[in-house]
């Protein structure tokens, strides 16, 4: 019996390996729109896809980030300034994407009137092959009682509502291409280890992606989630996290400070320093998953790059709640007035 089981499992992984090796054709004709390209995963993915020959439309928050990216890539890559928290910025970027999707190099030698007609036709038929919702922030993060409603909204506006706004705006273009929506979640969308809006926003991205995947499957669109563990990016910057903890502690009430104590705060800062040493520096582990989601004929529904994601946090997400609670209690500092 065990032999049959081993054979079946082996055949399953062999079949999956074969399916995942199949690559989408005509990649050089396909447009991919990526948010959050100033640094981190988005920046590396934009450069990676550009090298592969895809037509990258990179959205950056700042002109400085856009200029640096253009200097590192080919003329195929184009940039736009986008603040995902502002609806007018999202609308302007959407119009920009529509124009670029219809702008093809080989039309340059065609008479202008015919060129415009063909460009419009291509816009209607080709659409946008890929949308990568990568823009995100992680601060302010702190125990929930230390925070205000505005602290939660600051993260939710970028990580969740921004994802929804951008997705709904360009979705008609993705549907026309029968393309891909790749949403960057986090392993913290599986296990809530931190207070504040970050984990909430990633749980929201998971729910939005699940419902969107089922809705768009009728139209040939695939929705994929990337759930990285801890990687060394601006999101996990020790300096930014420490400043966020300190600002949240400073605004907390005297009652809260008495409950938690200065030692709790000091231990929290130590855990941030430890994060820097344990975070993976190889961002390509994540961007390779993103690239596969965009270029494979049969992408996975979820990718969990990082050893900590695969061997710690993902298994934790399947454990009973009381066991996860015990693991978190053991890992986290204890408040001064804890019972």
C-alpha positions as CSV (number, residue, x, y, z in Angstrom):
1,X,0.0,0.0,0.0
2,X,2.8,2.4,0.9
3,X,4.5,1.7,-2.4
4,X,1.4,2.7,-4.3
5,X,1.1,5.9,-2.3
6,X,4.7,6.8,-3.0
7,X,4.2,6.1,-6.7
8,X,1.1,8.3,-6.8
9,X,2.8,11.1,-5.0
10,X,5.8,10.8,-7.3
11,X,3.6,10.9,-10.4
12,X,1.7,13.9,-9.0
13,X,5.0,15.9,-8.6
14,X,6.3,14.7,-12.0
15,X,3.1,15.9,-13.7
16,X,3.2,19.3,-11.8
17,X,6.9,19.7,-12.8
18,X,6.0,19.1,-16.4
19,X,3.0,21.5,-16.4
20,X,4.9,24.2,-14.7
21,X,7.7,24.1,-17.3
22,X,5.3,25.1,-20.1
23,X,5.8,28.8,-21.0
24,X,3.4,31.3,-22.6
25,X,4.2,32.1,-26.2
26,X,4.9,35.6,-27.6
27,X,6.1,37.0,-24.3
28,X,7.8,39.9,-26.1
29,X,4.4,41.2,-27.2
30,X,2.9,41.2,-23.7
31,X,2.6,44.2,-21.4
32,X,3.0,43.9,-17.6
33,X,2.0,46.7,-15.2
34,X,3.9,46.6,-11.9
35,X,3.2,48.9,-8.9
36,X,5.8,49.8,-6.3
37,X,8.9,49.8,-8.5
38,X,11.0,52.3,-6.6
39,X,12.8,49.6,-4.7
40,X,12.6,46.0,-3.4
41,X,10.6,43.3,-5.2
42,X,8.9,45.6,-7.7
43,X,12.2,47.2,-8.8
44,X,14.0,43.8,-9.3
45,X,10.9,42.3,-11.1
46,X,10.8,45.2,-13.5
47,X,14.4,44.8,-14.4
48,X,14.1,41.0,-14.6
49,X,11.1,41.0,-17.0
50,X,12.8,43.7,-19.1
51,X,15.8,41.5,-19.5
52,X,13.4,38.7,-20.6
53,X,11.9,41.0,-23.3
54,X,8.5,41.7,-21.9
55,X,7.1,45.2,-22.2
56,X,7.2,46.5,-18.6
57,X,5.0,49.4,-17.4
58,X,6.6,50.3,-14.1
59,X,4.7,52.5,-11.6
60,X,6.9,54.4,-9.1
61,X,5.9,56.6,-6.2
62,X,8.7,59.1,-6.9
63,X,10.3,60.6,-10.0
64,X,13.7,59.8,-8.5
65,X,12.8,56.1,-8.3
66,X,11.5,56.1,-11.9
67,X,14.6,57.8,-13.2
68,X,16.9,55.3,-11.5
69,X,14.9,52.4,-12.9
70,X,14.9,53.8,-16.4
71,X,18.7,54.2,-16.2
72,X,19.1,50.5,-15.4
73,X,16.8,49.1,-18.1
74,X,16.2,49.1,-21.8
75,X,14.0,51.6,-23.8
76,X,11.2,49.0,-23.7
77,X,10.5,49.7,-20.1
78,X,8.3,52.8,-19.4
79,X,7.5,54.4,-16.1
80,X,4.7,56.4,-14.5
81,X,4.2,58.1,-11.2
82,X,1.5,56.4,-9.1
83,X,0.2,56.9,-5.5
84,X,-2.1,54.0,-5.0
85,X,-3.9,55.8,-2.1
86,X,-5.2,58.6,-4.4
87,X,-8.0,57.7,-6.8
88,X,-7.1,60.5,-9.3
89,X,-3.6,59.2,-9.5
90,X,-4.9,55.6,-10.1
91,X,-7.2,56.9,-12.8
92,X,-4.4,58.9,-14.5
93,X,-2.1,55.8,-14.4
94,X,-4.9,53.7,-15.9
95,X,-5.3,56.0,-18.8
96,X,-1.6,56.0,-19.3
97,X,-1.5,52.2,-19.4
98,X,-4.3,52.2,-21.9
99,X,-2.3,54.4,-24.2
100,X,0.9,52.4,-23.8
101,X,-0.8,49.1,-24.5
102,X,-1.8,50.5,-27.9
103,X,1.7,51.9,-28.6
104,X,3.6,49.3,-30.7
105,X,7.1,49.9,-32.1
106,X,6.4,48.3,-35.4
107,X,3.6,50.8,-36.2
108,X,6.2,53.6,-36.6
109,X,6.7,52.9,-40.3
110,X,3.0,52.8,-41.0
111,X,1.1,55.9,-42.3
112,X,-0.3,57.9,-39.4
113,X,-4.0,57.4,-40.1
114,X,-3.6,53.6,-40.5
115,X,-1.2,53.5,-37.5
116,X,-3.7,55.1,-35.3
117,X,-6.4,52.6,-36.4
118,X,-4.2,49.6,-35.9
119,X,-3.1,50.9,-32.5
120,X,-6.7,51.3,-31.4
121,X,-7.4,47.8,-32.7
122,X,-4.5,46.4,-30.8
123,X,-5.6,48.1,-27.6
124,X,-9.0,46.6,-27.9
125,X,-7.7,43.1,-28.7
126,X,-4.5,42.7,-26.9
127,X,-5.2,44.2,-23.5
128,X,-2.9,44.0,-20.5
129,X,-1.3,40.6,-19.9
130,X,-0.1,41.1,-16.4
131,X,-0.9,43.3,-13.3
132,X,1.4,43.0,-10.3
133,X,0.1,44.7,-7.2
134,X,3.4,45.0,-5.3
135,X,3.2,48.5,-3.6
136,X,3.1,48.2,0.1
137,X,4.2,49.5,3.5
138,X,4.6,48.0,7.0
139,X,4.5,50.9,9.4
140,X,3.1,51.8,11.9
141,X,3.2,48.4,13.4
142,X,2.9,47.9,17.2
143,X,0.5,46.3,19.7
144,X,-3.0,47.3,18.7
145,X,-3.7,49.3,21.9
146,X,-0.8,51.6,21.1
147,X,-2.3,52.6,17.8
148,X,-5.0,54.9,16.5
149,X,-7.6,54.4,13.8
150,X,-5.5,56.6,11.5
151,X,-2.5,54.3,12.1
152,X,-4.5,51.3,10.8
153,X,-5.9,53.3,7.9
154,X,-2.5,54.4,6.7
155,X,-1.5,50.8,6.0
156,X,-4.9,49.7,4.8
157,X,-5.0,52.5,2.3
158,X,-1.9,51.3,0.6
159,X,-1.8,47.5,1.1
160,X,-5.5,46.7,0.6
161,X,-7.6,49.6,-0.7
162,X,-4.8,50.5,-3.1
163,X,-4.7,47.0,-4.4
164,X,-8.4,46.9,-4.9
165,X,-8.5,50.4,-6.6
166,X,-5.7,49.6,-9.1
167,X,-7.1,46.1,-9.8
168,X,-10.6,47.3,-10.6
169,X,-9.3,50.1,-12.7
170,X,-7.2,48.0,-15.1
171,X,-9.3,44.8,-14.9
172,X,-11.1,45.3,-18.2
173,X,-7.7,45.4,-19.9
174,X,-6.5,42.2,-18.2
175,X,-9.8,40.5,-19.1
176,X,-9.3,41.3,-22.7
177,X,-5.9,39.7,-22.7
178,X,-7.1,36.7,-20.6
179,X,-4.1,37.6,-18.5
180,X,-2.8,37.5,-14.9
181,X,-3.3,39.4,-11.7
182,X,-0.5,38.8,-9.3
183,X,-1.1,40.1,-5.8
184,X,1.8,40.4,-3.3
185,X,0.4,39.2,0.0
186,X,2.6,37.9,2.9
187,X,3.0,34.9,5.1
188,X,1.5,37.4,7.6
189,X,-1.7,37.0,5.6
190,X,-1.8,33.4,6.9
191,X,-0.6,34.0,10.5
192,X,-1.2,37.2,12.4
193,X,1.9,37.7,14.5
194,X,1.9,41.5,14.7
195,X,-0.6,44.1,15.8
196,X,-1.6,47.0,13.5
197,X,-2.8,47.2,10.0
198,X,-0.2,45.1,8.2
199,X,-1.5,41.6,9.0
200,X,-5.1,42.8,8.5
201,X,-4.2,44.2,5.1
202,X,-2.6,41.0,4.0
203,X,-5.5,38.9,5.2
204,X,-7.7,41.3,3.2
205,X,-5.5,40.8,0.1
206,X,-5.9,37.0,0.5
207,X,-9.7,37.3,0.7
208,X,-9.9,39.7,-2.2
209,X,-7.6,37.5,-4.3
210,X,-9.5,34.3,-3.5
211,X,-12.9,35.8,-4.5
212,X,-11.4,37.5,-7.6
213,X,-9.8,34.3,-8.8
214,X,-13.1,32.4,-8.7
215,X,-15.0,35.3,-10.4
216,X,-12.4,35.8,-13.2
217,X,-11.8,32.1,-13.9
218,X,-15.0,32.2,-16.1
219,X,-13.1,34.7,-18.4
220,X,-9.8,33.0,-18.6
221,X,-8.0,35.3,-16.1
222,X,-5.7,33.7,-13.5
223,X,-5.2,35.4,-10.1
224,X,-2.1,34.5,-8.2
225,X,-0.9,35.3,-4.6
226,X,2.8,35.7,-3.6
227,X,3.2,35.0,0.2
228,X,6.9,35.8,1.0
229,X,8.5,35.2,4.4
230,X,10.9,37.8,5.8
231,X,13.1,39.3,3.1
232,X,15.4,42.3,3.4
233,X,13.4,45.2,1.8
234,X,12.1,48.6,2.9
235,X,9.1,46.8,4.4
236,X,11.3,45.0,6.9
237,X,13.7,47.8,7.4
238,X,14.8,47.7,11.1
239,X,15.2,51.5,11.2
240,X,11.7,52.1,9.9
241,X,10.2,49.5,12.2
242,X,12.0,50.8,15.2
243,X,10.9,54.4,14.5
244,X,7.3,53.1,14.1
245,X,7.5,51.3,17.5
246,X,8.9,54.3,19.2
247,X,6.3,56.7,17.7
248,X,3.5,54.4,18.7
249,X,5.0,54.0,22.3
250,X,5.3,57.8,22.6
251,X,1.6,58.4,21.7
252,X,0.3,55.6,24.0
253,X,-1.5,56.6,27.1
254,X,0.2,56.5,30.6
255,X,-2.1,53.6,31.5
256,X,-0.9,51.6,28.5
257,X,2.8,52.4,29.2
258,X,2.3,51.2,32.8
259,X,0.7,48.0,31.6
260,X,3.4,47.1,29.2
261,X,6.5,48.7,30.8
262,X,9.8,50.0,29.5
263,X,11.3,46.5,29.5
264,X,8.7,45.3,27.0
265,X,9.5,48.2,24.7
266,X,13.3,47.4,25.0
267,X,12.7,43.7,24.2
268,X,10.5,44.7,21.2
269,X,13.4,46.8,19.8
270,X,15.8,43.8,20.2
271,X,13.4,41.6,18.2
272,X,13.6,44.2,15.4
273,X,17.4,44.0,15.4
274,X,17.2,40.2,15.3
275,X,14.9,40.5,12.2
276,X,17.7,42.1,10.2
277,X,20.0,39.1,10.7
278,X,17.3,36.5,9.9
279,X,15.8,38.2,6.8
280,X,16.8,36.6,3.5
281,X,18.7,39.0,1.2
282,X,18.1,37.0,-2.0
283,X,15.1,38.9,-3.4
284,X,15.2,36.8,-6.6
285,X,13.5,34.0,-4.7
286,X,10.4,36.2,-4.7
287,X,10.7,37.8,-8.1
288,X,11.3,34.3,-9.7
289,X,7.9,33.3,-8.3
290,X,6.4,36.4,-9.8
291,X,8.0,35.8,-13.1
292,X,6.7,32.2,-13.2
293,X,3.2,33.4,-12.3
294,X,3.3,35.8,-15.3
295,X,5.0,33.5,-17.9
296,X,4.0,29.9,-17.1
297,X,1.0,28.4,-18.9
298,X,-0.1,26.9,-15.6
299,X,0.9,29.1,-12.7
300,X,0.3,28.1,-9.1
301,X,-2.5,29.7,-7.1
302,X,0.0,30.6,-4.3
303,X,3.7,30.9,-4.0
304,X,5.5,31.0,-0.6
305,X,9.1,32.0,-1.2
306,X,11.6,31.8,1.7
307,X,12.6,29.0,4.0
308,X,10.8,30.6,6.9
309,X,7.6,30.8,4.9
310,X,7.8,27.1,3.9
311,X,9.0,25.5,7.1
312,X,7.7,27.7,9.9
313,X,4.8,30.1,9.0
314,X,3.0,28.0,6.5
315,X,2.9,24.9,8.7
316,X,1.8,27.2,11.6
317,X,-1.2,28.4,9.6
318,X,-2.6,24.8,9.6
319,X,-2.1,24.2,13.3
320,X,-4.9,24.5,15.9
321,X,-5.2,28.1,17.2
322,X,-4.2,27.2,20.8
323,X,-0.9,25.8,19.5
324,X,-0.2,28.9,17.4
325,X,-1.0,31.1,20.4
326,X,1.4,29.2,22.6
327,X,4.2,29.6,20.0
328,X,3.5,33.3,19.8
329,X,3.5,33.7,23.6
330,X,6.8,31.9,23.8
331,X,8.3,34.1,21.0
332,X,7.0,37.5,22.1
333,X,8.1,39.7,25.1
334,X,5.7,39.7,28.1
335,X,4.0,42.8,29.4
336,X,5.0,44.1,32.8
337,X,1.5,43.8,34.3
338,X,0.7,40.4,32.6
339,X,-1.3,38.1,34.8
